[in-house]
Amino acid sequence: MTATRDVITEKEGMAGRLRLNRPNALHSLNRQMVRDMASALLEWRDDPDVRIILIDHTEGRGFCAGGDVVDIALNVDGHEAAARAFFFDEYRLNHLEYTYPKPGVAFMDGITMGGGVGIACPCRFRVATEHTVLAMPETTIGIFPDVGGGRYLSRLRGRLAQYLALTGDRLNGAECLGLRLATHYLPSDRLEEAKERIIAQPFRTEAILDELGAEDVPDAPILGRLKQIDRLFASDRLEEILDALDAAAAEGDGWAAREAEIIRGKSPMACKVSLKMLVESPYQLHFVDEMRMEYGIMVRLIRHPDFKEGVRARLIDKDNKPNWHPTNPAVIGDADVDKFFEPLPPEEQWRPFDF
């Protein structure tokens, strides 16, 4: 067993286990955690004794609340190399998981946001519970749904991707199952039995999860809003989405009014970049192409003033009054957004692990 302060990697039975261990930070990822997890996966890649990978957390109410963005934001000023290094390594871990030759099981028992989605979604089996709260809230702090978010979101039905990226809406476990972001829904009191059985018989993983799955999965409220989401989020232009929501609100749609207010609290630049990313992502042939594109976008967005301002307003001072630059989305032209998607110089581009 390898134990650090923040992550535990160990072999148990026929499984390799990655256990997030930062309960006081809702198991948010720092660079060392990312590197430790990747090192373990590389070590187990050709180990015949490891048949499956389990990813969970040790204790607390969060599976993984994402990357430690406060630390990243504080590193940008004068230390951009440190912030870049985090995303470079995090995306390497995401790509390693996505292309890993052995199946993975992510137990999303609790808050699963941002980087937590990034380590869960590449797994073949993704287990939600009554405690699951999944979201990609990056536009709230001036960035975009990364860590493969473009690939995962853009493959959802209808206009869910645009809705989730702009609003950062939180999905419960039943909704994750209904949208196929989770493959199984288990009551949390059955998780330990599931893990023990999978560790002993990894070749029966799907059957075990099926056997222990909840007999009665709760309702998934978002499924009742799919047509409304498709209609109001039909455009790839932020202003047109806001116009559609405002028009519905004027006719008495309280939900549309709330969503318009939520979106207007996000970074306009980050929202526009996110919408374009969702257009571009389906055309990235392989996951490596997605990661390369997302890294280029992220390198540029962390330099933009909205990132530090969003982190300040939401996570440091917590006044929830970000001063976005600009505040009016109408003044952001297509050319302004396109700059975030220009390829980085060859020597600065993201690269996966060389196997």
Secondary structure as UniProt FT lines:
FT   STRAND          2..3
FT   STRAND          7..12
FT   TURN            13..14
FT   STRAND          15..20
FT   HELIX           23..25
FT   TURN            26..27
FT   HELIX           31..44
FT   TURN            45..46
FT   TURN            48..49
FT   STRAND          52..57
FT   STRAND          62..64
FT   HELIX           69..98
FT   STRAND          104..108
FT   STRAND          111..113
FT   HELIX           115..120
FT   TURN            121..122
FT   STRAND          125..128
FT   TURN            130..131
FT   STRAND          133..135
FT   HELIX           138..141
FT   TURN            147..148
FT   HELIX           149..154
FT   TURN            158..159
FT   HELIX           160..167
FT   STRAND          171..172
FT   HELIX           173..178
FT   TURN            179..180
FT   STRAND          184..185
FT   HELIX           188..190
FT   HELIX           191..200
FT   HELIX           202..204
FT   HELIX           205..212
FT   HELIX           221..225
FT   HELIX           226..232
FT   HELIX           238..250
FT   TURN            251..252
FT   HELIX           254..264
FT   HELIX           268..280
FT   HELIX           281..283
FT   HELIX           287..301
FT   TURN            302..303
FT   HELIX           305..311
FT   HELIX           312..316
FT   HELIX           329..331
FT   HELIX           334..338
FT   HELIX           339..341
FT   HELIX           346..348
//
